[in-house]
Every structure is written in C-alpha cells, then in structure tokens.
Amino acid sequence: MNFENNLAFARALDEQDILKEMRNEYLFPQQNSKPFIYLCGNSLGLQPKVAREVLNVQLNNWQNLAVEGWFDGDSPWMFYHKELKKLMAPIVGASAAEVCPMNTLTVNLHLLMVSFYRPKGKRFKIIMEAGAFPSDQYAIESQVRFHGFDPKEAIIEVKPREGEYILATADIVKAIESNADEIALVLFGGINYFTGQFFDMKAITLAGHQVGAIVGFDLAHAAGNVPLELHNWEVDFACWCSYKYQNAGPGGISGIFVHEKHSVDQTMNRFAGWWGYKESQRFKMEKGFIPEVGADGWQVSCTQVMPMALYHASLQLFEKAGFMEKLRSKSKILTAYLFFVIDEVNKNLGEEQYKIITPKNENERGAQVSIIAKANGKLIFDELVKNNVLGDWREPNVIRLSPVPMYNSYEDVFLTGELLLTISQHLK
Ligand SMILES: Cc1ncc(COP(=O)(O)O)c(C=O)c1O
C-alpha cells in the first residue's frame, strides 16, 4: 500500500476499516481529561467495557448461589472453563481439548516443564533464544538446577549475529542440529518481548522434532496477536498469558496447550492436583491420581472464576471480530503504517534518529514495533507519555509501541508519528 503521512489519509483508512467498531468495546485510560493513544497492548491490554458487568454476574452468583454455584446457575463454575476452551482454541490453532485456562504464565511454564523436560543420559540440554523474557530465563535455569544440572552447561542460547538484533531461522535450526543428541527440549518464545520478532515456529518445531527433542513455546506476546497453528505445526506444548493482546486484565488467567498426541500419556511426570483428576470421578475423592484426558489433565487447583469471567468476556470480543483472520490483516497494515510514519520522522529530521529493530517483513512480526532512539531515548519516551501517547520503555534503550488492531486506529498511528517529530525537533 502507498501510505501518506497526513490525517486525512489516516482517517480514510479508519473509515474503510471493517473492525473499526471494535474500538468502542474498550475503555481507554485518560490523562488531563483526554484519552491516551494507547500503544501498550503488548504489555497490558485495555479493559473491555463489559468487564465490570461480567464480574458482577459472578459476584451475584456467589451471593445468591454460594457453594451451589459450582453446579447451579446459567453456567456452573464446575464446567465454566469449557466455555473458554471453545473460544481459546481458534486463537492458537488447536482443538478445544488441547487447551485449558489455568493459573498464571510462569507457573504453567514450570508445570509443563515438569512434564516435558525429561533429561536422559547426554540428552539433558534446553535450547532457547538469548534475551528471552527474564521470567522464562529464571524458570528454565531453576528447572535445570532442579534436575541437578548447571545452567551454564544445560542451557544453550541462540544469539543474533554480530551487530544484529534479529535471530536468523537458519541459525536457530543450525544450533538445534549441531547439538542434535544433547537437546531434550527446545523452548522458545513465539514472539520475542524485546525485539517483537515472530519466530518461524513451524520450522523450529520441525527442526526440534527431527533431532528427537520436545518443542514448546511461551506465547505471551504471540497469542491473540498473530495467527498460530499449534496443532498443525505439531508443537508439543505451549502457554501464554491473557492480559496482553487478549485483554483479560492484570494478572489474568493463563492458557496452556498440550498437543493431542500427549493427551492420554499417563507416564509423564505431573505436579498433580485434584482439578486435573478425571472429571467424572473427581468427587469420589479416591486415592491414586488419574489425569483427565487432554490439557485439562494439567489443572491443579479449582477454577479461578473471577479471572476466567474476564478472559471469557474478552474472548467473546475475539469471536465478534471473527477471531484472528481479520485482526491479522488489519494488524499487518496498521503496523506497516507505524513503520512508515517513523520513517517519515527520520526523513523530516534529516537523519536516522529512530532505528526500528523489529523485522520489517510482516510475516516476522506482530503488532509491536521496537525502536531505539539515537539519543535521549528515555526523555523522548517520557515526553510521549506526557503528551498522551502510552507505549512502554524497556531497559536499556527500547521504546515499544504496539498498535493493536482490536482497538487502535490509523489516526492513533499518524498522531504518534506527528508527536514524535515535534518532540524530536524540540530536543534538537
Ligand atoms: C514472554 C513472557 N514470559 C513470561 C512472562 C511472565 O508472565 P507472568 O508474570 O504472568 O508469569 C511475561 C510477562 O510479561 C512475558 O512477556
């Protein structure tokens, strides 16, 4: 598309946007009585307007039904997670049986590694991307230590080439192949939190399987952002949070995926709890854990009704938007427009003041654009916030801006570019 850097052009794109009404389903934070241009859905998605109402429904159920709420009412809590499973599945490309809402992300990463990181003999290593989100690094280090290994020996990090930010798929595949018989687990992010790079998950999964390793993904930045085909790609396991692109609120419930090929494997280690027990017999309260078939068998504790109500409401908005297809089409153009307006800022300044480290190729990124300012990065970020553009700052030097197709507009993107130019000119 031939973009133009003016308000009329941005508004014309908004006019044609078939998802434009979705924006009205969300609440925008305000500053000085003006809504923010919110470009921080990669960190915490906006509150759906219906959130308060769905919490009230559950508070009323609790008030009126109390313990009977587990089995009575319009959607008894005992089976409530099933309503979410149906809506989560199309977002990650899975069957409903392969996904389940539960716990929080890092907790699920641990629970899944308990099952899927099975070091044996010299096959004890985990391969991951260098610069993964710290919680993943800590989780993986602590898991390898738990098995008695030294993280320095047991963890292989794949790094970008000298002077680059982005990982080449060929380098990831090569790293897997060159450590073929030592790798127990390939564990990558779907999208890297810092650069916004969307990894070639299909190629990574294939490479991992070809050397006999298990392959899992942390999809914190990918689920609800880019289309995924976890089942078809034969990914073994994955987990994600719901509070970023899926707008389910701070600390919201996490989701897990376990491929159906593992769904009846009773030989795996699990840190079990009663909610993962075979559902039809759970209340017999018998000795000896029998897991429920599918992802549900990884549940530990009883249903967290309030966070699930928020996730459910948000998933219904994804259903209204037609799940990922239209969102992704808009996202590609919206993010390309952000690339364009930043490029225009550089042109207007007569120098590359802003370097984008996110891949330009639309198939290698989601909604996030990570920018390094040549100078005054934090100051520029603070000025953006003061002037009602809310992205986020990631140490040591990156401004992340995420135009989210669910609720951001082309006008948001144009105005951000305009403001960035004004700030930059004042600082010159
Ligand atoms: C890639 C990634 N992994 C893990 C986490 C941690 O998630 P939680 O605090 O929900 O466990 C985050 C949080 O932003 C993340 O971005």
The ligand as a Tripos MOL2 file, in Angstrom:
@<TRIPOS>MOLECULE
LIG
   16    16     1     0     0
SMALL
NO_CHARGES

@<TRIPOS>ATOM
      1 C1          7.4490  -13.7000   27.3860 C.3       1 LIG1
      2 C2          6.9540  -13.6040   28.8040 C.ar      1 LIG1
      3 N1          7.0750  -14.6890   29.6020 N.ar      1 LIG1
      4 C3          6.6570  -14.6380   30.8830 C.ar      1 LIG1
      5 C4          6.0830  -13.5050   31.4110 C.ar      1 LIG1
      6 C5          5.6700  -13.5010   32.8460 C.3       1 LIG1
      7 O1          4.3180  -13.7130   32.9780 O.3       1 LIG1
      8 P1          3.6150  -13.9470   34.3880 P.3       1 LIG1
      9 O2          4.0270  -12.8180   35.2950 O.co2     1 LIG1
     10 O3          2.1640  -13.8780   34.0720 O.co2     1 LIG1
     11 O4          4.0410  -15.2580   34.9040 O.co2     1 LIG1
     12 C6          5.9090  -12.3770   30.6060 C.ar      1 LIG1
     13 C7          5.2890  -11.1520   31.1370 C.2       1 LIG1
     14 O5          5.2250  -10.1190   30.5380 O.2       1 LIG1
     15 C8          6.3780  -12.4370   29.2660 C.ar      1 LIG1
     16 O6          6.2840  -11.3640   28.4620 O.3       1 LIG1
@<TRIPOS>BOND
     1     1     2 1
     2     2     3 ar
     3     2    15 ar
     4     3     4 ar
     5     4     5 ar
     6     5     6 1
     7     5    12 ar
     8     6     7 1
     9     7     8 1
    10     8     9 2
    11     8    10 1
    12     8    11 1
    13    12    13 1
    14    12    15 ar
    15    13    14 2
    16    15    16 1
@<TRIPOS>SUBSTRUCTURE
     1 LIG1         1 GROUP 0 **** ****
